[in-house]
Amino acid sequence: MASRAAPVGAGGAISLDVAHRHVLAHIDDPELSPDELAGALHVSRRALYRLFEEHQLTPGRFIRQVRLDAIREALAAPDNAQRGILDIALDYGFTDSATFSRAFKAAFGVSPSEWRQR
């Protein structure tokens, strides 16, 4: 497994930025979960949920949104024009087409294929 992100910022508090960096570093891991994120940041599950609560998020939704944002960018990249949409989604930690397609449409209002055609 890759090295973990440094858990704390100035003053010893974890930040959303540190969590974001960790999620990006492990974006391809389908097992990435709130519990794994808490462990990687060396905080309790409760402390992690408190951090995200301050931003009206949950850790699970945050992980999913980071993945979806990265996939949206990948779908628009000319280098990926010949790659299948599911192959790209699998690269970013999704494990099946239906879950990915529903999540993408819920987040962006269009299907992955519609987004790619734009």
C-alpha positions as CSV (number, residue, x, y, z in Angstrom):
1,M,0.0,0.0,0.0
2,A,1.2,3.5,-0.7
3,S,2.5,5.7,2.1
4,R,-0.2,7.5,4.1
5,A,-0.8,11.2,4.1
6,A,0.5,13.2,7.0
7,P,-2.4,13.2,9.4
8,V,-2.3,16.7,10.9
9,G,-1.9,20.3,9.9
10,A,-0.8,23.3,11.9
11,G,-2.0,23.1,15.5
12,G,-2.5,19.3,15.3
13,A,-6.0,19.4,13.7
14,I,-6.9,17.4,10.7
15,S,-8.2,19.3,7.7
16,L,-10.4,18.6,4.8
17,D,-7.4,19.3,2.6
18,V,-5.4,16.5,4.2
19,A,-8.4,14.1,3.8
20,H,-8.7,15.2,0.1
21,R,-5.0,14.5,-0.6
22,H,-5.4,11.0,1.0
23,V,-8.5,10.2,-1.0
24,L,-6.8,11.3,-4.3
25,A,-3.7,9.2,-3.4
26,H,-5.9,6.1,-2.9
27,I,-8.7,6.9,-5.4
28,D,-8.3,3.6,-7.2
29,D,-8.8,1.5,-4.1
30,P,-12.4,0.3,-4.0
31,E,-12.0,-0.5,-0.3
32,L,-11.4,3.1,0.6
33,S,-13.9,3.8,3.3
34,P,-14.5,6.3,6.1
35,D,-13.0,3.8,8.5
36,E,-9.8,3.5,6.4
37,L,-9.7,7.2,6.0
38,A,-9.9,7.7,9.8
39,G,-7.1,5.2,10.3
40,A,-4.9,6.8,7.7
41,L,-5.4,10.3,9.3
42,H,-4.8,8.8,12.8
43,V,-8.1,10.1,14.1
44,S,-11.2,8.3,15.5
45,R,-14.1,7.7,13.3
46,R,-16.1,10.2,15.4
47,A,-13.5,12.9,14.9
48,L,-13.5,12.3,11.2
49,Y,-17.3,12.6,11.0
50,R,-17.1,15.8,13.1
51,L,-14.7,17.3,10.6
52,F,-17.0,16.5,7.7
53,E,-20.1,17.6,9.6
54,E,-18.6,21.1,9.8
55,H,-18.8,21.1,6.0
56,Q,-22.2,19.5,5.7
57,L,-20.7,16.3,4.3
58,T,-20.1,12.8,5.3
59,P,-16.8,11.0,4.7
60,G,-18.5,8.5,2.4
61,R,-20.1,11.2,0.2
62,F,-16.8,13.1,0.2
63,I,-15.0,10.0,-1.1
64,R,-17.6,9.4,-3.8
65,Q,-17.6,13.1,-4.9
66,V,-13.8,13.2,-5.2
67,R,-14.0,10.0,-7.4
68,L,-16.8,11.4,-9.5
69,D,-15.0,14.7,-10.1
70,A,-11.9,12.8,-11.2
71,I,-13.9,10.6,-13.5
72,R,-15.7,13.6,-15.0
73,E,-12.3,15.1,-15.8
74,A,-11.0,11.8,-17.2
75,L,-14.0,11.5,-19.5
76,A,-13.3,14.9,-21.0
77,A,-9.6,14.2,-21.5
78,P,-8.6,13.5,-25.1
79,D,-6.2,10.8,-24.0
80,N,-9.2,8.7,-22.8
81,A,-11.4,9.2,-25.9
82,Q,-10.9,5.5,-26.9
83,R,-11.3,4.0,-23.5
84,G,-14.6,2.6,-22.3
85,I,-16.5,4.6,-19.6
86,L,-16.6,1.6,-17.3
87,D,-12.8,1.1,-17.6
88,I,-12.3,4.7,-16.5
89,A,-14.8,4.3,-13.6
90,L,-13.0,1.1,-12.5
91,D,-9.7,3.0,-12.4
92,Y,-11.2,5.4,-9.9
93,G,-12.5,2.8,-7.4
94,F,-16.0,2.0,-8.7
95,T,-16.7,-1.7,-8.9
96,D,-19.8,-1.9,-11.1
97,S,-21.4,0.0,-14.0
98,A,-24.9,0.5,-12.5
99,T,-23.7,2.1,-9.2
100,F,-21.3,4.3,-11.1
101,S,-23.9,5.4,-13.7
102,R,-26.5,6.3,-11.0
103,A,-24.0,8.2,-8.9
104,F,-22.7,10.1,-11.9
105,K,-26.1,11.1,-13.0
106,A,-27.2,12.1,-9.5
107,A,-24.1,14.3,-9.1
108,F,-24.0,16.0,-12.5
109,G,-27.5,15.6,-14.0
110,V,-26.4,13.8,-17.1
111,S,-25.3,10.2,-17.8
112,P,-21.5,9.6,-18.2
113,S,-22.0,9.0,-21.9
114,E,-23.9,12.3,-22.3
115,W,-21.1,14.1,-20.4
116,R,-18.5,12.6,-22.7
117,Q,-20.3,13.6,-25.8
118,R,-20.4,17.3,-24.8
